Amino acid sequence: MTATLVSVECVQKVRIRDLNSGGAGILCETPLKLGADVVLKRGDLFIAARVAWVDGKGAGLEFYRAVDVTELAGNLLPA
């Protein structure tokens, strides 16, 4: 599934590899900076996060607040 990631450097489409209430693993074209603040947007859901790890084009996001599973489920429809 895809989402939009907003950072200080850019706005880009990302592929979500895994997703849970506390974070997400993503793939992106523009590498992210470790520790950067970002916003992940999917449907009506905007999630503030910190880049917890970076590995090439892959990155792990740690959400600043736990996201309710029902919020995630309601936004899993194609963006």
N, C-alpha and C positions, 0 to 999 in steps of 0.2 A: 504494500500500500504506500501511497505517497502523501507528503505533507509539505508545507512551506516552512522554512526555517529563516528567522530574522535574527541577524547579528549586527554588530557595529560595522563590520566589513562589507556585508552584502545581504541580499535576500535571495534565497535559492530554493529550488525544489529538492526534496530529499526523499529517499526510500527508507521506510521504517522496516527494520529487520525484526525487531522484537519490541514489545510494548507491555508494560505493566503499570500498576498504580504509582510506582516510585520512580520510573524512568523509562528510557528507550534506547535501543541501539539503532543507529542510522548509517546510511551510506550517502555521501554528498560529493559533488564535483569540486567545490572550493573547500580546501582543508580548513578545519576549525582550530582555534587556539585553545589549548588546555586552560581550564579555569574561566573561560569567557562566559558571559551571561548571554543567553539566547532566548527566543520565544519560538515554540513549536506551534504551528497553526494547522488544525485539521477540522474542516467543517466550521461549526460555530465555536469550537473549543480552542482557546489560547492558553498555552502552558509555559510558564516561566521556568527556565532550567539553567543549570551550570554544566559546562562541558567537563565531564569527569575523566574521560580518557580519549586519546586520539591514536589511531593506527592507520596511517595512510589516508584513504578516503573514508574510512570507518570512524565512528565516534560513539561514545556513550554519553547520554544526557541524564543528569540527576535532577528530577523535578524539585522545585522549592516547596511545593505542597503536594501531598498525596492526592492523586486524581481518583475520584470515585469510579469504580468499575462500570457503573451504569452510564456515567458521562462518556467513558471511552466507547462503550458498546453503541451508544447513540450516534457516535461520530465515525464509525467504521465503514459507513457507506462511502462509495467512491466520491472523492473530493472534486 
